[in-house]
């Protein structure tokens, strides 16, 4: 068994946040679905933080434990084949078993984008307030 650390990018417009919710599409549930297709069993995933509905991420981190039959460099392409267009795995790495993606973090960065123009900007739709 190994613990894998994934780096994700996602457009949160159609997500009800990170954490699994009944009757709502979440990042955690979509990732668990893809991981289940890859490994043949539903594995729990732990995210670096919870996010609200509609929040986007460029470098979101999550971990899961699985057998090590897949090398980390092959995991992004393998998972991306099972993921929808609004979420992608950018990178994968093996981390020590005692690493905790939320508790061992040393920095988080949040960016709030406000479109302050007198007209509607179609390029910032769904990515800016």
N, C-alpha and C positions, 0 to 999 in steps of 0.2 A: 504494500500500500504506500501511496505517496500523497502528499498534500500539494495541490496545484493552485497557483495564484494566476488569475486571469485579469487582463486589462480590457475593459469594454469601452465602446463608444455607443451612445444611443440617443435618438431623438425621442424625448419623453412625451411628445404630444398625445400619443394614443395609449400611454401607460398611466395607471392609477398609482404611481409611485413604485418603490422597490419591493416592499414586503408583500408576500402572498396575501390575497384577500379573497373572500368568497365572492363569486360572480363579478370579478374585475380582472382585467389583464394587467399583470405586473411584470417588472423586469425579472424578479426572482422566479416566478412561475414559468416564464418563457425560457429562461436559462435552464431550469430544471427539466423542462420538456426536451430541449436540445441535448442536454447531457444524458438523459434517459435513452434517447435514440442512439446515442453514441456508445454507451456502456451497457445498455440492456436492463438497467435498473434505475429507479428514481433515487438520486442521491441528494442529500441536503446541501445547500450552498449558503455561505455566510458572506454578507456584503460589508463593505467598509463603513456604510452609514445608511440610514433610511433616507428616502427622498420623497418629496410630495408629488402629487399628480402633476404632469406636464413639465417636470424638471428634466433637462437634458444633461448629458455627461460626456466629457471627452476622454477621461482617463479614470473611469470607475473601476475599483478593484473588488474582486470576490474570490473566495476560496472554496474548494471542495476536496474531499478525500476519495481516491479511486485506486484501482490497481494501476501499476505503472507500465502496462503493455504499450501505451501510446507515448511517444517521446514528446516533450513540451513543444518543440518546433512544429509538430504536425497537428497539434490540437486546434489552433485558430482556424485553419482551413477546414478541418473535420467538423467543428462546431458551426462555423459559418454556413456550411452546406445545409444545416438544419434550422437556421435562424431566419426570421423575417428581415425585410430590408431596413427596418428602423433600428436594428441593433447589430453590432458586430464585435467579434473578439479580435483585438489588436495584437495581443501577445499572451503567452503562457510561460510559466516557470514553475519549477519545483521549489518549495520552501520547506523549512524544517517543520516537523510535526507540532512543535510548541509555538509556532508563529500564529498570532491572531490578527486577522486583517483589520479589525476595529480597534483593539486595545494597543497594538504595537505600532500604530501609525504615528508619525512625528509631525505631519503637516497635512492640512486640508486647505483647499482654496475654492472659494465660491465666487462666482462672477454674476452680477446682476446687469442685464443689458436693457437699456431703455431707448426706444426709438423716439427721439424728440424732434420730429419734423412736422411741418404744417400739412403734410400729405401722407397718405397711406403708402408704406414702402413694402411692395410684395416680396422683396428679398429678406425682410426681417420678420415676415409673418410666421408665427409659431416659434420664433426664437428670441423675440424681444417683447418687452411690455410697451 
